[in-house]
Amino acid sequence: MMPDLHQMTNAELKQYISVHRNDDEAFRAALEVLMSRRDPNAPSQPYPFDLPDPEAEVTAILMEKLKQAE
């Protein structure tokens, strides 16, 4: 019997996903709940293959992140 995934905290869901990584149904259900909790206004990074020049643009993104970390 699957627990009520909607009642779990994000940390509990991540642990559940880790434990059930080989159970496709449980993994998919928990991941759906976890992903549904994402902030729709959070900044997202583009998928590299959707970029016109993936190598240069990903390099630029990584360099910017490195500068922010310093």
C-alpha positions as MATLAB code, in Angstrom:
seq = 'MMPDLHQMTNAELKQYISVHRNDDEAFRAALEVLMSRRDPNAPSQPYPFDLPDPEAEVTAILMEKLKQAE';
ca = [
       0.000    0.000    0.000;
       1.380    3.381   -1.059;
       1.499    6.122    1.612;
      -0.280    9.442    1.095;
       2.445   11.230   -0.824;
       0.688   14.595   -0.613;
       1.054   14.558    3.179;
       4.823   13.989    3.056;
       7.357   16.797    3.342;
       9.777   17.414    0.478;
      12.566   15.743    2.454;
      10.378   12.695    3.067;
       9.446   12.546   -0.616;
      13.106   12.663   -1.651;
      13.883    9.844    0.778;
      10.891    7.855   -0.545;
      12.085    8.366   -4.122;
      15.574    7.209   -3.147;
      14.296    4.072   -1.431;
      11.850    3.216   -4.246;
      14.084    4.112   -7.205;
      13.551    0.673   -8.772;
       9.754    0.718   -8.389;
       8.602    2.654  -11.461;
       5.072    3.303  -10.218;
       6.078    4.528   -6.742;
       8.994    6.545   -8.116;
       6.853    8.266  -10.755;
       4.029    9.054   -8.305;
       6.368   10.579   -5.716;
       8.291   12.539   -8.332;
       5.030   13.975   -9.711;
       4.050   15.210   -6.246;
       7.503   16.679   -5.643;
       7.584   18.422   -9.025;
       4.067   19.805   -8.545;
       5.362   21.737   -5.522;
       7.882   23.686   -7.595;
       7.569   27.451   -7.537;
       6.293   28.450  -10.989;
       8.074   31.802  -10.651;
      11.465   30.274   -9.891;
      14.115   31.030  -12.503;
      14.850   28.093  -14.741;
      17.800   27.303  -16.930;
      17.168   26.548  -20.603;
      17.641   23.028  -21.890;
      20.978   23.104  -23.762;
      19.699   21.467  -26.942;
      17.075   24.209  -27.338;
      19.797   26.860  -27.575;
      21.165   28.046  -30.928;
      24.809   27.616  -29.805;
      24.632   25.227  -26.819;
      28.352   25.045  -26.020;
      28.936   28.808  -25.919;
      25.699   29.574  -24.078;
      26.156   26.854  -21.448;
      29.739   28.036  -20.918;
      28.468   31.594  -20.424;
      25.825   30.422  -17.933;
      28.405   28.432  -15.963;
      30.874   31.329  -15.922;
      28.158   33.642  -14.610;
      27.308   31.133  -11.851;
      30.986   30.842  -10.914;
      31.323   34.623  -10.654;
      28.235   34.745   -8.393;
      29.740   32.073   -6.141;
      32.945   34.065   -5.574;
];
